[in-house]
Amino acid sequence: MAERETLTTKEAGELLGVSATTITRMVGAKELEGFKLNPHRRNSPFRIFRDSVDKLLKRRHDETLS
């Protein structure tokens, strides 16, 4: 099974046009799929799955066409 490509919160934010903080909130709200590199550390950085960013971008694009 192939590994899923991941992005930093900054990279995901640049693709979606939002801040890294917003990306972290979106993961918490289950709008994006991601994980903490070290779940036991409070300020551990997140990684966001690229395919979840792509799905959100597609949904946004489809909504603008409706």
VENQUISUL-V369738 format. One record per residue. SS is DSSP state (2 for helix, 1 for strand, 0 for the rest). PSI is psi in whole degrees, 0 to 359 (NA if undefined). D_CENTER is the distance of its C-alpha to the mean C-alpha in Angstrom with 2 decimals. Layout:
SS&PSI&D_CENTER ; SS&PSI&D_CENTER
//
This chain:
0&131&21.32 ; 0&146&18.95 ; 0&146&16.03 ; 0&136&12.54 ; 0&140&11.21 ; 1&159&8.55 ; 1&156&7.33 ; 1&167&8.03 ; 2&325&6.55 ; 2&314&9.36 ; 2&315&8.79 ; 2&319&5.45 ; 2&321&7.58 ; 2&320&10.50 ; 2&324&9.50 ; 2&352&8.81 ; 0&33&11.67 ; 0&172&10.58 ; 0&164&10.95 ; 2&325&9.13 ; 2&318&10.71 ; 2&321&9.34 ; 2&315&5.65 ; 2&317&7.48 ; 2&321&9.43 ; 2&325&7.07 ; 2&315&6.34 ; 2&327&10.11 ; 0&3&10.91 ; 0&22&9.50 ; 0&334&7.95 ; 0&152&4.69 ; 0&130&5.87 ; 1&182&6.01 ; 1&158&9.25 ; 1&141&11.54 ; 0&323&13.68 ; 0&96&16.66 ; 0&345&16.40 ; 0&352&19.89 ; 0&129&19.31 ; 0&313&18.43 ; 0&27&16.79 ; 0&139&15.16 ; 0&153&12.14 ; 1&156&8.74 ; 1&137&7.32 ; 1&135&4.06 ; 1&126&5.98 ; 2&320&6.94 ; 2&332&8.75 ; 2&327&6.37 ; 2&316&5.37 ; 2&319&9.13 ; 2&317&10.14 ; 2&318&8.94 ; 2&319&10.70 ; 2&317&13.58 ; 2&316&13.97 ; 2&318&14.20 ; 2&315&16.64 ; 2&322&18.62 ; 2&326&19.01 ; 2&336&20.49 ; 2&341&22.90 ; 0&NA&24.14
//
